[in-house]
């Protein structure tokens, strides 16, 4: 059974699910590297199955946001709890997630249990809102510390006010 989203105890990401200097050949490789971190953290039970869902979603519609952000995501029966893995690309590298303004240097992979439709939409909307702020994106890019990055992500969800 999927764990309910608790706004006041949001550990949707951890320092172990943050990749600094992400070096991926494309958006699918980036998603695979981030999903591996989730798998290693025990957040997903079947790496290939989950990646199948992420890649299917990616083929439906671009997941690039303005400001250099990639937001691949999927609901999947292989996800035990809502999780976010974060990749900050290596200096000078960027990945095409289909955003009109160009490639991404910040990538957030969002994984949600298949049964958590409303939580999935809420987390996506909240992260998109936070990521629309240049100051938030720059804080992620400049943090250069997995602990700080995970705290930024988690706190952006804790303080979300419906």
Residue pairs with C-beta under 8 A, 6 or more apart in sequence:
1 115
2 79
2 80
2 81
2 113
2 114
2 115
2 116
3 80
3 81
3 82
3 113
4 119
5 82
5 116
5 119
5 122
5 123
7 157
7 158
7 160
8 158
10 154
10 155
10 157
10 158
11 154
12 82
12 83
12 84
12 123
12 153
12 154
12 157
13 83
13 84
13 85
13 86
13 149
13 150
13 153
13 154
14 41
14 150
15 146
15 147
15 149
15 150
16 37
16 40
16 41
16 146
17 34
17 37
17 38
17 41
17 43
17 83
17 84
17 85
17 86
17 150
18 37
18 85
18 86
18 87
18 88
18 146
18 149
18 150
19 33
19 34
19 37
19 85
19 86
19 87
19 88
20 88
20 144
20 146
21 88
21 89
21 90
21 91
22 30
22 33
22 34
22 87
22 88
22 89
22 90
22 93
22 107
23 89
23 90
23 93
24 30
24 32
24 33
24 87
24 89
24 93
24 95
26 95
26 96
27 58
27 63
27 70
27 72
27 95
27 96
27 97
27 104
27 107
28 55
28 58
30 70
30 72
30 87
30 95
30 107
30 109
31 51
31 54
31 55
31 58
31 72
31 107
31 109
32 51
33 87
34 72
34 85
34 86
34 87
34 107
34 109
35 44
35 47
35 50
35 51
35 54
35 85
35 109
35 111
36 47
37 85
38 44
38 50
38 83
38 85
38 109
38 111
39 47
39 50
41 83
42 80
43 79
43 80
43 81
43 83
43 111
44 50
44 76
44 78
44 79
44 80
44 83
44 111
45 78
45 79
45 80
46 78
49 76
49 77
49 78
50 74
50 76
50 78
50 79
50 111
53 74
53 75
53 76
53 78
54 72
54 73
54 74
54 76
54 109
56 74
57 63
57 72
57 73
57 74
58 72
62 97
62 98
62 99
63 70
63 71
63 72
63 73
63 97
63 98
64 70
64 71
64 96
64 97
64 98
64 99
64 100
64 103
64 104
65 71
65 97
65 99
65 104
65 128
65 131
65 132
66 99
66 100
66 101
66 132
67 101
67 131
67 132
67 134
67 137
68 94
68 99
68 101
68 102
68 103
68 104
68 105
68 106
68 137
69 97
69 99
69 104
69 106
69 107
69 108
69 131
69 137
70 95
70 97
70 99
70 104
70 106
70 107
70 108
71 97
71 107
71 108
71 110
71 124
71 127
71 128
71 131
72 97
72 107
72 108
72 109
72 110
73 109
73 110
73 111
73 112
73 120
73 124
74 110
74 111
74 112
75 112
75 113
75 114
75 116
75 117
75 120
76 111
76 112
76 113
76 114
77 113
77 114
79 111
79 112
79 113
79 114
80 113
81 113
82 110
82 111
82 112
82 113
82 116
82 119
82 120
82 123
83 110
83 111
84 108
84 109
84 110
84 111
84 123
84 127
84 153
85 108
85 109
85 111
86 106
86 107
86 108
86 109
86 140
86 149
86 150
86 153
87 106
87 107
87 108
87 109
88 105
88 106
88 107
88 140
88 141
88 143
88 144
88 149
89 95
89 104
89 105
89 106
89 107
93 105
94 102
94 103
94 104
94 105
95 103
95 104
95 105
95 107
96 103
96 104
97 103
97 104
97 107
105 141
106 131
106 137
106 140
106 141
108 127
108 131
108 153
110 120
110 123
110 124
110 127
112 119
112 120
112 123
122 160
123 157
126 156
126 157
126 160
127 153
127 156
127 157
129 160
130 136
130 156
131 137
136 152
136 156
139 152
140 149
140 152
140 153
143 149
143 152
